[in-house]
Amino acid sequence: MDAVRLIVTSRRALAAGGDAPEVMAEVWQAQALAQAIGSRLAVAGPPELRGEALGLTELAGRGCGVLDRPDIDTDHLRAAQLTELGDARQALLCLGGLLGEVGIALVGLASAADDETTYWQCMEAIDAADESRDRVLQMLRRLADRDEALPA
């Protein structure tokens, strides 16, 4: 499945909400998808994005690592369904939106957390989502700079 479709699916699932474990599972899914997209860009994306894409892969991996891995089988793991990137700019625009929504969902979870472990998991995941989004925005700037430099 292409990246944009998977991102849209993740955004819808995250917006649907649910209880804290369901939202945390969707946050984990979104971070895993960001990691997969970063990896794909690092290997086969535009050359000017490859370094930043590798950084996105690492940051999103950290975002997954600070959260408890949800019990999701491979058929339902969105990152495993990524077969094509499609238009890099469109994928990055959508991914940036998803990561922003992940941060908002995590703030809500942290605010309602009954225990310190959940609170700190959310804080670390917020940081990772924010840094991942910054990396996505940097890649979008690089694409814009490249387009401006191209002769008409």
N, C-alpha and C positions, 0 to 999 in steps of 0.2 A: 504494500500500500504506500502511496506517496506521503511525504512528510506533512504537507498541509492538511490532508484528510485526517491523519493521526492527531495532529495538533488540535484540530477542530473537535474531534472526538474527546480528547483530553479536556479541552475547555468546557465542553458540555457536561462531562462527568464531574468535573470540579465544581461547576456552578450548581449542579443538582444537590450538592452538599451531602447531608446525612450525618451520622454520628461521628465522633472524633476519629475512631479507627478507619472509617470509610474515607474521610477527608485525608487522613494521613496516607492511606493507600493511594489515593489519587495524586497527592503531592509526590509520593515516591515514583509513581508511574510517569509523571511529568518530568521529573529530574532524570529518570532513566531514558526517556525519549530525547531530552536535551543532550544527554551524553551520546546517544546513538547518532543524532544529527551532527553533533560536533565531530564525532569520529568519521562520519561519512564525508564531511567537508574537509577534514584534515587530510584524507586520503585522495579524494577525487574532486574536491571543490576548486574554485578559482585559486590560482597560486597565491595571490595577495591575502587570502583568508586563512591559509593553512596553519600558520603559527597561532593565530587567535582561536582557530577552531580546536586546535589541540588543547589550548588553555580552557576552552569551554568544556571539553570532554573531561578534563581533570576536575574542574569546579563542580560540574553536574554530578560526577562520580562521588565527590565529597558530600554533595547534597543527598545522595542516596545512602551514603555510608553513615550519616548521622541519624538516620531514621531506621526504625525496625523494619526489616524487609517484610512486606505483606505476603500472605499466602496466595500467590497468583500463579496459576499454571501457565505454561509457555503459550498456549493458544490465546490467552487473555493479556499477555504482556505486550503492550503497544510497541515498545522499542524493538521487540523481536519481529514485528510485522512490517518494519520499515524496509521497503524494497527499492525505493527511488527517492531522490531528493527533490527532483523537479527544479523549478526556478529558485535559485539560492536566495535572492532578495525577498521573494514572497515567503519562503519558508522561514527566513530570519525575522521578518516582520511579524508573522504569526507566532513564532516561538517567543519573541520578546513580549508579546501580549500575554501569552500563557505564563511565562515566568513572573510577570507582574501580578497576575491573578493568584499564582502560587504564594507569593509573598503576602498578599492580602488575606488569603485563607489561613496562612500560618499565624498571622497576627491575631486573627479571631480565635484560633485554637489556643495560642499562648495566653490570651486574655482570660480564657475560660478554663485553663488547665487547673486540675485539682492537686497535681503533684509536681514536685520540682523536676523530676526526670522528663516529663512531657514538656514542661515549660522550656527547659534548656535544650531539648531536642528541637523544639520549634525555633528557638533563638538561633541556633546554629544553622538550621535549615533555611531560615530567613536570610541569614548572611550569605549562604551559598547561592540561593536563588537570586539575590540582589547582585552578587558578583557575576553570576552567569548572565544575567540580563545586561549588565554593563559590557560584558564581552560581546554579546550579540549586537548591542548598539555600536560598539567599536567596529565590528565587521560590516555593519550597514554603512558606517562612515567611510570605510575603506572602499566599499563598492561604489559609493557616490563619488569619491575622489577619483577612482579609476574611470568612471563614466565621464567626468569632467575633463580628464586628460586625453580622452580619445578624440581624434580629429573627426570633424563632422562629415 
